[in-house]
Amino acid sequence: MTPRRYAPGGYRGAPLADAAARCAVSAAGRTLRTVFALIHP
């Protein structure tokens, strides 16, 4: 799985998709923690 194969379009978009996925995961974690805190005061 070499990144060279997906150049030039896919390779440039990969970090953006990775950042979006990480942002979604952190947002979901924050939401879960908030809900958990509300349920268990």
C-alpha positions in Angstrom: 0.0 0.0 0.0 2.3 2.7 -1.2 1.0 6.3 -1.1 2.8 7.0 -4.4 0.1 5.0 -6.2 -2.7 7.4 -5.2 -0.8 10.5 -6.3 -1.6 13.2 -7.3 -5.3 13.6 -6.2 -5.8 10.9 -3.6 -2.6 11.4 -1.7 -3.4 15.1 -1.2 -6.8 14.3 0.1 -5.7 11.5 2.5 -4.4 13.8 5.3 -7.7 15.8 5.1 -9.8 12.6 5.4 -7.5 11.4 8.3 -8.0 14.7 10.1 -11.8 14.6 9.6 -11.9 11.0 10.9 -9.9 12.0 14.0 -12.1 15.0 14.6 -15.2 12.9 14.3 -13.8 10.3 16.8 -12.8 13.0 19.3 -16.2 14.7 19.0 -17.9 11.4 19.6 -15.7 10.7 22.6 -16.5 14.1 24.0 -20.2 13.6 23.5 -20.1 10.2 25.1 -18.2 11.6 28.1 -20.8 14.4 28.4 -23.7 12.0 28.3 -22.0 9.7 30.8 -21.4 12.7 33.1 -25.1 13.7 32.9 -26.3 10.2 33.6 -23.9 9.6 36.5 -23.6 12.9 38.4 
